[in-house]
C-alpha cells in the first residue's frame, strides 16, 4: 500500500527528460512539502482537464528531495505520457488501493528457533508498516536498534536477539492494500468475550462468529498461543476455550475476523454491513466496477399507451380517452379496458397525456381524473385542428388511480397514433 495525504498536489516546474521516460521531475517551490512520505502513487495529467486513461499517467514516487520527485514511470494501464511543464502531479487513490487487501493472523514464520537464528521469513510479502511480531505472546517493537527490523523485500524480518528453543513466534500482517474495501472479512479488535472470569470457567463466546484461525485471545495483555493455549470450539457460534481458567480480576480480550459479505463492497459503516442485494438498513451494494448497480437504478413502474383504433370524439361531454394500445407497461399497472392506471406503491408520480384531432372544433381540452374526481384540467384549444396536452405531478397512495378524460365541442376524428398518448412513471416512493 502506497502512502496517501489529503490535498497533495503540485505543478511541474521542470519536466522529466526525456518526457516519456525521465525518472525525476521538479514541482513549484514549496509543493514538495505537500506530498506524502514516499513511496506513493500519483496521477500526472495536463492542467485544467479531467484526467483519463488517454491523457494521464500513473507514476510511483520513490523519493522527495525538497521539490524534486524521483519517479518510476508507467504504473497504470494507460502507458507513459509526455509529462510537460504545467502538468499536475496529484496523489490519488487507485483501484489497487481499495480492492487488493487481505489480513493474515497468527502465522508461524519460517526459521529455526534454536537460540542462535535471528532471520525469519513469512509466507507472502506484507504491506509496509503492517507487520506485527509476537514472542511468547508479547508484541515486539520494530525498527533499527529495537526488537526486529523488516527486510527490504518485505518478505521477512531479523530479530535483534535470537529466540530461545521452545519460544513461540507468531506474526500478523496485511497483504496488499491496507485499505480493505473488498473481501469477505472484517476485523474486530479488543472485544471482551462473554464468559465468567472467576478462576474456574474456561469457556468463552465472541459477539459474532469468527473466521477459523483468526481468533486471538489476550489474557492480561498476553497473547495466548493458538491450539496450545486456545481451542476454537465453534467458530460459527463464536465459542472457544482456554487451557487454564483466568483468575478473578483477569482481563480477557479477543480480536478476530468475521464474515461480512461476499459481494465485494465496502464492509461496514457504523455496524451496518453491505449485502449483495439492496436491503433495508444495509449499505447500498456496488457492482464489479464500483458503481451503483443498474438493478438499483431500475424503475419497475412506468407505462406508455396510445390510441391505435379509429375513433371519433363525443361532443360536449366529459368522456374517457380510450387509450387502447400499450407500447410498454413494465409492471402491468395500466388497464386497456378501463383506461386507468393503478398505483402499485405509495409515491410521487409524473403523468403526461395528449389528444390530436384531424378537424377543427369549437373547444377541446383534457383533464386528469385522480381517484375518480377531476384533479387537473388542461388549457382549451379553440376552433383549430391539432393537439392539446396536459401534465400531472401527484402523490398517490398504493391503489390510487389516474385516467384521462376530454371535453370536445364537436364529434370529430381523432388521430390514431402516438400523437394521442398517455404515459407515466413513479418518481419516488413516499
ROVEXBA-963039 format. One record per residue (C-alpha): y, z, x. Coordinates in steps of 0.05 Angstrom, whole numbers, plus 5000, padded with zeros to 4 digits. Each point is the difference from the previous one (the first is absolute). Layout:
<pts>
YZX;...
</pts>
This chain:
<pts>
500050005000;506649795030;506050464991;505249944945;507250214992;504749944941;505649475005;497749785070;503249315006;504349645051;502949335020;497749585059;505549975054;495649685054;494349564975;493049975032;499149455052;496449554983;502050114928;492949934973;496350395055;504950455037;497850735002;506650364999;506549984960;506350414998;503350294937;507450124991;502950635031;497450654971;494649684958;494250185046;501050734978;498749794928;492949795016;493850444994;496150245060;495649435024;495149724984;502649714935;499849354962;506149624980;502049374962;504349505038;503749554952;506549614992;505850404972;502249974927;493649674974;493750294970;494550075052;493949574985;493749815038;503449325013;506450265033;498050675030;495650295054;496350665004;500950325069;497450635033;505250415038;496650375057;506150285035;507550124988;504850085059;507050134974;500849384957;494649565033;493449934963;493549805034;496049624949;493149684988;500849354961;496549704940;496750614968;499749714930;497649384964;506249585005;499949855074;505550065052;507149804982;506149815041;503550685001;507449895010;506550395009;502150284933;492950094974;498150674968;494750465029;497750474945;494650545002;495949844938;493550204966;494549485002;493549954962;496250305059;504250634993;497650104928;493049764992;495850135062;499350755007;494050464997;498950725019;494350255045;498350744999;495150455037;497749475048;496150235062;503049605058;495549685052;499750365067;495650535032;501950734988;497550325064;505750395032;502149435045;501449384957;507149924973;499949284974;498249864928;499849384957;500749914924;496849484956;506349594984;507049905027;504650514967;507249954975;504850295052;501550734986;494350074949;494750305045;498350744990;494950335047;496550664983;496150425050;495750534967;504449944938;506650095037;504849414997;502249795069;506949785023;501049295025;504449735055;500750015076;498650705027;497050234934;492950044974;498749254998;503249325008;498649364962;497949405040;504349375000;494949604960;500150534944;492450035002;499150685030;503150605036;499550425063;499650764998;504050445047;493950455007;492849794990;496650304938;494350475017;492849864982;499050194927;507249904980;501449614936;505049425006;502549644937;505549494987;504149754941;504149365003;502749414961;497749295011;505349474989;506250184960;502150724990;503249794935;493949954957;501349644934;493549654988;492950285000;495750484963;501950685028;505650505000;500750615045;500950714975;502550495052;499450765004;497450134930;497350684981;493049904971;497250384941;495350575019;500450745013;501850225071;496450675001;495250015059;494049794958;501849344966;498649375041;500849474945;506549654985;502749424959;505849525013;504949794946;497349285001;493649675021;500549815074;497349415039;493750195037;501350155073;507550104991;500050754985;503550455051;499450764990;504750485036;498850765001;505950385027;502549355030;493449845036;496749344983;492750114981;495049535031;497149504949;492650084985;499750595048;504750474964;501449604936;495149684952;502649484951;495950184938;502849504950;506049585022;500749714930;500650704970;504150265058;495150545020;498350255070;497350615035;501650345067;494850325044;503550675001;503750304940;507450095017;502150735002;504850294949;507149795018;497849385039;504049364988;495749414979;503149314997;497149304992;502349295014;496249394974;500449294973;498749854928;498949344965;506049744961;499249264984;496649375024;505649574974;504049955064;506450324973;504650555021;495750624992;504050564970;507050214980;500950724977;492550044988;499849394955;494949525027;499749244997;494749644960;497549294999;502549904929;506450214966;498750714974;504650514968;503050505049;497349625060;503449575052;500749264985;494749625039;501949435046;496049375013;497349745066;507049755018;503150684988;503449744937;499850224929;493949664970;501149444950;495650374951;505250564997;505749504987;496149644946;502950084930;494349914950;504549974939;503549344991;499649404953;503049324986;499049624934;503149404966;499749584937;495349405008;498549794928;505049614958;504750464962;506149984954;504550594990;500550384935;507249974975;504550614991;494550525008;498150475057;493349725021;495050155056;500249515057;492849765003;498749945075;492849774998;498049805070;499050455061;501749775071;497750685024;498950694971;497350415057;497650604959;499349664931;505850394969;502949414959;497049784934;500549264982;498450174927;505450534989;504749745055;500850715025;499850345068;497150705001;501950455058;493850245038;503650575035;506450384991;505549705042;506149555006;498949274982;503849355008;499449444948;502949294994;499649534940;502749324980;499649474944;502049275007;501649544942;499849244995;505449974946;506750324984;500450614957;505750414972;497550645033;494550235047;498550655037;493950405023;498950754993;495250495033;496150434952;497950665033;495050444964;501149624936;507750034998;505449535025;502250265068;504349465032;503049364970;502049425044;506149554997;500649494944;499749265014;504349624951;499049284976;496749735063;493349795027;497250375060;497450685018;501850734989;497450575041;499850754999;497950545050;497850724991;499150605046;496850574962;496150645008;493450004961;494750524987;492849815009;498249604937;507349794988;500949284974;504849435013;500449324965;505349474989;503149764935;505149454988;505249834948;501549264988;505049684953;495449414984;492849775002;499849595064;494849815052;498650475058;498949725070;492750185012;499950145075;501850545049;507249914976;497750444943;497050595037;499150765002;498550405064;499950725023;497650495052;499750735018;505750205047;497950725013;496150554967;503550624972;
</pts>
